[in-house]
Amino acid sequence: MPAETLANRPVLPQLHLLAKAPLAGQAKTRLAPLLGNQGAANAHAELLRHCVANACQALPAENVTLWTALDHAHPLFIELHEQFGLTLKRQPDGDLGARVRHALNHTPGPAMVMGSDCPSITSALITACAQQLTHNDVVILPAEDGGYGLIGAQRDYPGLFESIPWGSHQVLSATRQRIEALGLRAAYPATIWDVDRPEDWQRWKEVAAAL
């Protein structure tokens, strides 16, 4: 392949997934009224497997890192590492914004962070976000609940994750305001949904049955 063609090839971003270990009573607790504590943990494990598979279909495994929480040596994390060859890292302390920023800045160059409970983020959508990031400062997949399921950035933008009301329905709107205040160019390729509540889980089961 000519050297100039290699030089012009877009740099593939790193993709970081944030995930808790699937421990009963500590993972997907809002699904417990429907599934029970162990059932909710099993649901979390199912969602994580699905998201990792989509991530490693969209990008080479060496570009994918799974950031673990609760039990860093949980058998599921080891299973995913051995099956896909992705990297395992421990999530640092801090609020969600601090952990997302830490992951984005773990390696130089463009990077994206994705939740582990967003089965609507397909491999094709991850690829589209990677492409959008080549000519935008930021890429975001807004979620129906007012948050977002994926965020990517070309480099570190101090302030992007400051003063965001994490866990509320204002996460996306507050982030848009930060993007505008920082003068960044952003792309929003699609709106997605995640699995938090019993009705979300039932929605996912209907989608999964058709796959």
C-alpha distance (Angstrom), angle and dihedral (degrees) to the residues before:
residue distance angle dihedral
M1 . . .
P2 3.84 . .
A3 3.79 114.9 .
E4 3.78 92.3 -124.1
T5 3.80 90.8 55.3
L6 3.80 90.8 53.0
A7 3.78 90.7 47.7
N8 3.79 91.4 52.7
R9 3.79 94.7 48.6
P10 3.85 110.2 112.8
V11 3.80 115.0 -109.1
L12 3.79 109.8 -111.0
P13 3.79 111.1 -125.6
Q14 3.76 124.6 -124.5
L15 3.80 113.2 -111.1
H16 3.80 120.1 -147.3
L17 3.81 124.5 -167.1
L18 3.80 121.8 -162.6
A19 3.80 115.2 -149.3
K20 3.78 141.4 165.1
A21 3.77 119.9 -142.0
P22 3.82 109.5 -99.6
L23 3.80 96.3 -105.8
A24 3.79 119.1 160.6
G25 3.78 111.0 -107.8
Q26 3.82 93.1 14.3
A27 3.81 104.9 63.5
K28 3.80 127.3 62.4
T29 3.80 90.9 -11.1
R30 3.80 92.5 169.6
L31 3.81 88.0 67.2
A32 3.81 91.5 56.4
P33 3.84 95.5 91.2
L34 3.82 87.3 61.8
L35 3.79 102.9 31.2
G36 3.81 106.6 19.2
N37 3.80 123.0 -120.1
Q38 3.81 96.4 -69.8
G39 3.78 91.7 41.7
A40 3.79 90.2 52.6
A41 3.81 90.0 50.7
N42 3.81 90.0 49.7
A43 3.80 89.2 50.1
H44 3.79 89.7 52.6
A45 3.81 89.9 52.0
E46 3.80 90.8 50.7
L47 3.79 92.4 50.6
L48 3.79 92.2 47.3
R49 3.81 92.7 51.4
H50 3.80 89.9 50.1
C51 3.81 94.1 48.7
V52 3.80 93.3 47.0
A53 3.80 91.0 50.1
N54 3.82 90.7 52.0
A55 3.81 91.4 46.9
C56 3.81 93.4 51.3
Q57 3.79 91.4 45.9
A58 3.81 90.6 54.9
L59 3.81 98.1 42.4
P60 3.81 137.3 21.8
A61 3.80 112.2 -88.5
E62 3.80 90.6 -116.4
N63 3.81 87.0 64.6
V64 3.81 93.6 54.1
T65 3.81 125.3 82.8
L66 3.80 125.7 -177.4
W67 3.80 112.0 -151.2
T68 3.79 109.1 -153.6
A69 3.80 133.5 -152.2
L70 3.83 138.7 -175.2
D71 3.84 98.1 12.8
H72 3.79 110.3 22.2
A73 3.81 92.9 -173.8
H74 3.80 95.6 48.7
P75 3.84 112.5 147.0
L76 3.81 91.3 -120.1
F77 3.80 91.6 59.2
I78 3.80 90.7 48.8
E79 3.81 90.2 47.5
L80 3.82 92.4 52.8
H81 3.80 91.9 46.4
E82 3.81 91.7 51.7
Q83 3.80 95.1 42.2
F84 3.79 99.0 46.8
G85 3.80 105.3 18.2
L86 3.79 94.0 -126.5
T87 3.80 123.2 151.0
L88 3.80 122.7 -101.2
K89 3.81 120.7 -146.1
R90 3.80 132.8 170.6
Q91 3.78 117.1 -112.8
P92 3.81 111.3 -120.1
D93 3.78 124.5 -128.5
G94 3.78 119.8 -89.5
D95 3.78 139.9 75.8
L96 3.79 122.5 -51.8
G97 3.80 92.7 -90.5
A98 3.80 92.1 54.2
R99 3.81 92.0 48.4
V100 3.81 93.2 47.3
R101 3.79 91.9 48.6
H102 3.79 91.5 47.3
A103 3.81 90.7 53.5
L104 3.80 93.8 46.4
N105 3.80 90.7 51.8
H106 3.79 96.5 43.0
T107 3.80 90.8 97.7
P108 3.80 130.1 23.4
G109 3.78 121.1 -102.2
P110 3.80 131.8 29.4
A111 3.78 118.3 -14.1
M112 3.80 140.5 171.7
V113 3.81 132.5 -153.5
M114 3.80 121.4 -152.5
G115 3.77 133.3 -175.4
S116 3.79 119.8 -119.7
D117 3.81 95.1 -132.3
C118 3.82 100.3 61.8
P119 3.82 107.3 98.7
S120 3.81 89.3 166.3
I121 3.83 89.3 71.1
T122 3.79 99.0 91.8
S123 3.79 126.2 -167.9
A124 3.81 88.4 -105.5
L125 3.80 90.4 54.7
I126 3.81 91.4 49.7
T127 3.81 88.4 51.8
A128 3.80 90.4 49.7
C129 3.81 90.7 51.7
A130 3.80 90.8 50.3
Q131 3.80 89.4 52.3
Q132 3.81 93.1 47.5
L133 3.80 89.9 51.3
T134 3.80 90.9 62.2
H135 3.81 90.9 71.9
N136 3.82 103.0 23.3
D137 3.79 132.8 66.0
V138 3.79 92.9 -136.0
V139 3.80 136.3 17.3
I140 3.81 123.1 -164.3
L141 3.80 135.5 -179.6
P142 3.82 103.9 -150.6
A143 3.79 116.0 -144.2
E144 3.78 125.2 -137.4
D145 3.81 90.8 -119.8
G146 3.81 94.2 61.9
G147 3.80 97.8 -94.7
Y148 3.77 129.4 84.2
G149 3.78 135.6 -110.1
L150 3.80 99.3 -152.4
I151 3.78 135.9 20.9
G152 3.78 127.4 -177.9
A153 3.78 133.4 -177.3
Q154 3.78 136.1 -171.1
R155 3.81 91.1 -136.3
D156 3.79 141.1 -22.6
Y157 3.79 113.7 -51.7
P158 3.82 108.9 -170.1
G159 3.78 109.3 -139.1
L160 3.81 97.9 26.2
F161 3.81 92.2 110.4
E162 3.79 99.1 33.4
S163 3.82 123.0 113.9
I164 3.81 93.7 6.9
P165 3.84 115.2 149.0
W166 3.81 95.6 -130.6
G167 3.78 115.3 -155.1
S168 3.80 93.8 23.9
H169 3.79 134.3 103.3
Q170 3.82 89.2 -109.0
V171 3.83 97.2 68.1
L172 3.80 95.1 101.3
S173 3.80 96.4 41.8
A174 3.81 91.6 47.6
T175 3.80 90.7 48.4
R176 3.81 91.1 50.1
Q177 3.80 88.5 53.2
R178 3.80 90.6 51.3
I179 3.80 90.8 49.3
E180 3.80 90.9 51.5
A181 3.82 92.6 46.0
L182 3.81 90.7 51.5
G183 3.80 92.2 48.5
L184 3.80 94.1 -122.6
R185 3.79 127.7 156.7
A186 3.80 110.9 -125.9
A187 3.81 136.4 -173.9
Y188 3.81 125.9 -155.0
P189 3.83 104.7 -167.9
A190 3.82 98.8 178.0
T191 3.79 145.1 -13.6
I192 3.80 115.2 -112.0
W193 3.79 138.3 -176.4
D194 3.77 131.8 -135.1
V195 3.78 134.1 -155.8
D196 3.79 113.9 -104.7
R197 3.80 107.4 124.8
P198 3.82 134.4 45.2
E199 3.80 91.4 -102.0
D200 3.81 89.6 53.9
W201 3.80 90.5 53.4
Q202 3.80 91.1 50.4
R203 3.80 89.1 49.8
W204 3.80 90.2 52.4
K205 3.81 91.9 48.8
E206 3.81 89.6 54.7
V207 3.80 91.3 49.4
A208 3.80 93.5 45.1
A209 3.80 91.5 51.3
A210 3.80 89.2 59.0
L211 3.82 95.5 49.3
